């Protein structure tokens, strides 16, 4: 064997050895699955509290919406009352100026 082939042979063997020592996709997958399972186990106990919080927020939002609608109705009633009072005042002023003439 010539020197070139021997060097190439050694380089190929070194590359094969390096590749063999690297983690395989299956090893990476197993580690990822284990990590995800641990994370899942950590998060599971939190789910019931989050569900309660979600229901409480929905209830609070509904109450706030109800209060906003009531406030809008009161505002509309005040606006109508104000318009009626302005019309009466205008009518009163026109009656007074008519009498003054």
N, C-alpha and C positions, 0 to 999 in steps of 0.2 A: 504494500500500500504506500502511496506517496504521501508526502507531508500535507498536501492540500486535503486529501480524503481523510486523513487522520484528524486534522483540525476541524473539518466539517463534521466528522463523526462525533468528536468530543462536544462540539457546539450543539449538535442535535440531541445528544444524550443529556447535556446540561439543561437544554430547553424542556425536554421531556420530564426530567427530574423536577424542575421548577414548576411545571404545570401540574405535576402529580401532587406537589406539596400544597398547592393553592386549594382553598375551599371549593367544593363542587357546588353547582347550582342547587342540588338536593340539600346540601348542608346549609346553604344560605336560606333556602326555603324553610327548612325545619326551624332555624333560628328565628326567622320572621314570623312563622306561625306561633312559636312559643312566646315571642314578644307580644303579638297581637292577642293571644289568649290571656296573658297576664294583664294587659291593658283592659281587655274586656271584663276580666274579673274585678278590676279596680273600679270600673265604671258602673257595673250592674247595681251595686247598692245605692247609687245616686239616683237611679231612674225613678223610683217611687216619689222621692222628694221633688224631683223636677216635674213630674206629672201633677203633683199637688200645687206646685208653684204656677204651673201653666193654667190650671183650673182657677186658681185665685186671681191671676191676672185677667183671665177672660171675664170673671165675675166683676172685677173692679172696672174693667173697660166698659162693660155693659152698664154699670151704675153711672159711670162718668158720662156715657152717651145719653142716658136717661136724664141726668141733671142738665146737660147741655141743651137737650130738646125742651125741657121745662123752661130754661132761661130764655131760649129763643121765643117760646110762646109768650112769656111775660114781656119780653121786649116788644114783640109785635103788638100786644095789647096796649102797652104804654105808648107806642108809636101811634096807634089808632086814637087813643085818648088824647094825646098831644095834638094830633091833627084836628080832632073835633073841637078841642079848646081853642086852638088858633082860629078855626072857622067861626066859632061863637064870638071870639074877641073881635075879629074883623067885622062881623055883622054888627056887633055892639058899637064899634067905632063908626061904622057907616051910618047907623041910626043916630048916633050923637051928632055927627057932622051934618046930617040931613035936618035934624031939629034945629041946629044952630043957624041954619040958613033962613 
